[in-house]
Amino acid sequence: MSDRFDLVLIGTGSGNTFVDRRFKDQRVAIVERDLFGGTCLNRGCIPSKMLVYPAKVIRDARDARRLGVDLRLDSVRWTEIRDRIFGRIDPIAESGEEYRRSQEHVEVFSDDARFVGDHQLGVGDSTITSDRFVLAAGARPVVPAIDGLDSVQFHTSDTIMRIDALPEHLVIIGAGFIAAEMGHVFSAFGSRVTVIGRGERILRHEDDDISDRFTEQFSKMVDLRLDRVVSSVRRAGDRIEVVCDDGSTVTGDTLLIATGREPNGSQLDVVKTGVDLDANGYVITDDTLRTTAAGIWALGDIRNPRHLKHLANREATVVGHNLLHLDDPITIDESAVPHVVFSYPEVARVGATQRELDDAGVEYRVQTRDYSDTAYGWAMEDGVGFAKVLIDPGSNTLLGAHIVGHEASMLLQPLVQAMQLRTPIDQVARDVIYPHPALTEVVEQVLL
C-alpha cells in the first residue's frame, strides 16, 4: 500500500523540534525506528553528562588533598545513579512519542525505512511518498572488523550507560571523546580502565598542545596503551582478552568499542532518491541544508561529521524556516561552532587548530595563558589548565580558541561570541570589564 504526505521527517532527534504549529495544516509522517528524542536524549549528551557530573564530584574531592582538605569516598551506588538518569530520560522519550501520536495531522511510523525510488520511502509493509523529505536519521557507532569480536559480548556508547553493575576492569578500544568521557566516569567510580588507541595521544583531533596536556592528565586516571592497533579479541573464561599488534594483551570483564560513529544515510539508501553522499557517507547539502535532490533537506549527524546537538538544533531552525519559505531561505553559519569534551579535565574548542592553520598556510599569532597565572588559579592550586588563542594578524580577530581545564566549557563562551561576531580581540580584552578574581580572567589575560 502507498500513502502520500505533505512532509516526511525521518528521525526524531533535533529534526522533531521544528514540526510545530506552523505545520498544523500539513499532513506529516514521522519515521522513527528507535526511541523518540534521538541520540542526545537517550544515549548521548544527556545521560553521559548525568554520569560525568558525579564523577567530577569524586575527582574534585580527591584533588582537594592539595588544598589541605582530606575527603573520603565511601561508595558509589551505580544502579541508583543509572536508574535516576534513565528514570527521568525514558519517560521524556515516551511522552514525546505519545504527543506526536496524539496529533491528528501527524502519523508515526516505527519501522526501519529505506528509499525504494524517487521520493518513495519503504517503511515496514508500507510505501510513503511526498514532495518533501527531511533526513534527520543521525548516526550509529562504528563497529570495526576485529578478529573474534563477534564471539564476545561488547558495548558501544549506545549501551554502556545502562549496564547492570560497575565493571571490575573496563577495556576501551578507541581514543576519542567517548573514550575520554567514559574512561573518566568509570575510573572515578572505581573501575580499572584501560584505553587502547592507535595514535600517540588521546583526543588527537584537538589542538596538539591541548591534546598533549589532556593525555598527560588522563594517563594518571587510566591505563593508556597508545600507538597500538587491536588485532584480535577472544574469550578468556568469563573475561575478554584483547590482543594488540605489538603482542601485548589486556584482559577485562567489560569491553567498550569507542572507535567513532558513522552516518545513517547509506542505511536509508538515500541514493535511490537522488541524494548524494560524500566519501565518508555524509549527506551532501548546501548552506540552506538542501540536498542534491529536489525537495529533500538534511540536518544533524546524517550530514555533519561534527556530531553536535547544539549544531543540529540550529540546523533544525534553518530547515523549518526553509520548508515554509522556499523563495526566502536562510543559511547555516558554521564558522564558529564550539564543542566540549566533558572529561577530567574538560576540553573546549572553537575554530581552527594550530596544525590546521599551518597545513593551510594561514598566517596567525598564537598566545597561551595558564590558569595558574590568575588569582583564581592560585586559589585552586591549578597546574593543569590553560587557554590558547590563534589570532588573524590582519583583522585582529579569532581564528581559533582552545581551553583545557576546570570549567573550560563555560570559559570558552566569550571567545565563541567574539569569533561569531568577528569582534577584534583588543575590544574583547580591553572594552569589557572582567570580574576579579574570577577564573574568566584567564580569557582576559590570554587576549591581552
C-alpha positions, -999 to 999 in steps of 0.1 A, spaced: 0 0 0 11 36 -6 3 67 13 11 103 4 21 131 28 29 168 26 61 162 46 81 132 57 105 135 86 130 107 92 144 108 128 132 123 160 162 140 175 166 176 166 145 171 135 115 166 157 118 201 171 108 222 140 75 205 133 54 230 153 21 248 149 34 263 116 28 228 101 -6 221 116 -23 223 83 0 198 67 -2 160 68 32 149 83 47 115 86 74 109 112 95 79 109 115 66 140 128 31 144 141 36 179 134 58 209 120 93 204 144 120 211 174 107 192 210 101 204 214 131 226 185 124 249 186 86 250 223 76 248 244 106 243 248 141 257 222 140 285 228 106 302 266 109 297 266 143 314 245 129 342 273 104 348 301 129 342 289 152 370 290 128 399 324 115 385 336 151 386 325 155 422 346 124 431 376 138 412 373 172 429 371 155 463 403 136 456 421 166 443 412 185 475 442 170 492 465 195 476 444 222 493 448 206 527 414 190 527 411 152 532 379 137 520 369 100 517 347 82 492 325 56 509 307 41 480 293 46 445 257 33 442 258 26 405 223 12 400 209 42 419 228 66 396 218 47 365 181 44 375 180 81 384 192 90 349 170 68 329 141 71 352 140 107 341 150 102 304 128 73 294 95 90 303 106 120 282 111 98 252 78 80 258 59 112 262 74 127 231 61 98 211 27 99 228 24 136 219 32 130 182 7 101 180 -20 123 196 -17 149 168 -44 145 141 -22 158 113 8 135 122 13 98 116 41 80 133 59 50 117 80 28 139 98 6 114 131 6 96 129 27 65 147 27 31 141 46 -1 128 24 -28 126 50 -55 124 87 -62 106 103 -32 94 69 -22 102 55 12 96 19 22 86 17 59 77 -18 70 50 -30 47 41 5 35 55 29 10 50 65 18 56 94 -7 59 131 -5 73 160 -24 93 170 7 115 149 29 138 158 58 166 134 66 174 136 103 183 100 110 216 106 128 245 83 131 254 50 147 285 36 165 312 22 142 320 -15 150 354 -23 135 363 -55 118 383 -71 146 390 -108 146 369 -125 172 348 -95 181 316 -113 171 324 -141 196 323 -118 227 299 -95 244 308 -59 239 292 -25 244 291 7 224 281 42 236 245 31 229 246 5 257 274 11 281 255 36 303 227 11 310 248 -18 323 237 -36 355 269 -33 375 302 -14 375 329 -32 356 358 -45 376 381 -38 346 367 -19 316 387 -21 284 380 7 259 391 4 223 393 40 208 408 72 220 383 99 211 357 118 231 337 88 241 368 71 255 378 103 273 344 108 289 336 71 297 371 65 309 368 94 333 334 82 345 342 46 352 376 51 366 362 77 390 335 53 401 362 27 410 366 5 379 400 -2 365 401 13 330 424 5 301 422 26 269 438 14 237 444 39 209 460 39 175 476 74 178 502 89 201 477 109 221 441 109 233 418 134 215 443 137 187 418 158 166 421 186 191 449 212 190 482 194 197 491 214 228 457 207 243 458 170 233 493 167 249 482 182 282 450 161 283 468 129 275 493 136 303 465 141 328 443 113 315 472 88 319 470 95 357 435 81 358 436 52 334 460 27 319 468 42 285 480 19 257 488 42 228 503 36 194 487 2 192 462 -15 170 439 -42 183 444 -73 162 420 -97 179 396 -103 207 388 -136 224 371 -152 254 393 -160 284 369 -179 307 344 -153 319 366 -125 308 376 -109 275 412 -108 262 422 -80 238 454 -87 218 473 -58 202 496 -57 172 527 -54 194 518 -88 211 506 -72 243 473 -82 258 447 -67 282 421 -88 299 390 -73 314 354 -82 322 338 -55 301 346 -42 266 336 -8 252 340 -2 214 345 36 210 360 39 176 338 66 162 303 70 147 291 68 111 261 84 94 229 65 86 224 78 51 236 45 35 212 25 56 183 47 42 195 41 6 192 78 0 210 75 -33 178 59 -47 160 92 -43 188 112 -58 207 123 -26 244 123 -29 268 112 -2 304 123 3 334 99 6 326 93 43 289 86 38 275 120 49 246 135 31 258 165 10 239 197 14 243 234 5 242 261 32 204 261 31 206 224 40 191 213 7 204 180 -6 212 173 -42 177 160 -47 148 184 -52 125 188 -22 148 169 3 167 186 32 190 171 58 202 180 92 222 167 121 246 138 123 235 124 90 251 153 72 276 168 97 306 149 110 309 172 140 280 153 157 269 181 179 235 185 193 236 223 195 246 225 158 218 201 149 193 223 168 204 253 147 202 232 116 166 223 125 157 260 128 171 266 93 153 236 78 120 246 95 122 281 81 132 270 46 104 244 43 80 273 47 99 300 28 112 284 -4 117 318 -20 134 333 10 157 307 25 181 313 54 216 297 56 236 279 83 267 296 95 292 270 108 322 294 111 322 294 149 308 261 162 320 252 197 324 218 211 334 204 245 347 171 258 333 166 293 362 146 308 386 155 336 399 180 327 374 194 303 384 203 268 367 231 249 373 244 214 360 268 187 376 273 153 409 260 139 438 243 155 473 255 150 481 225 129 452 232 106 463 267 101 499 256 94 486 230 68 465 256 51 493 282 50 473 307 70 492 334 90 484 337 126 496 349 160 494 325 190 492 331 227 486 309 257 478 316 294 479 292 323 451 291 349 479 294 375 486 330 362 453 341 375 442 347 411 415 321 410 440 296 395 462 303 425 433 296 448 428 263 431 465 254 431 459 245 395 488 232 375 469 218 345 446 243 329 454 268 302 438 288 273 452 292 238 441 316 211 451 319 175 447 354 160 444 367 125 472 394 124 453 414 98 418 417 113 429 410 149 401 385 152 400 350 164 408 321 141 406 295 169 404 292 207 412 262 229 409 256 266 418 226 288 409 226 325 383 234 351 350 246 336 366 250 301 331 247 286 320 280 303 352 298 299 351 293 261 318 311 257 331 347 254 356 335 228 328 318 208 309 351 208 339 371 198 346 347 169 310 346 158 306 384 159 341 389 144 350 412 172 386 423 174 403 408 204 415 441 217 379 451 222 371 418 239 401 422 262 400 459 269 365 472 264 349 445 287 352 445 325 361 411 338 351 403 374 381 399 397 392 374 408 371 351 387 386 324 365 374 343 335 404 364 339 423 337 320 403 347 289 411 384 295 448 378 300 453 355 271 438 381 248 458 410 264 
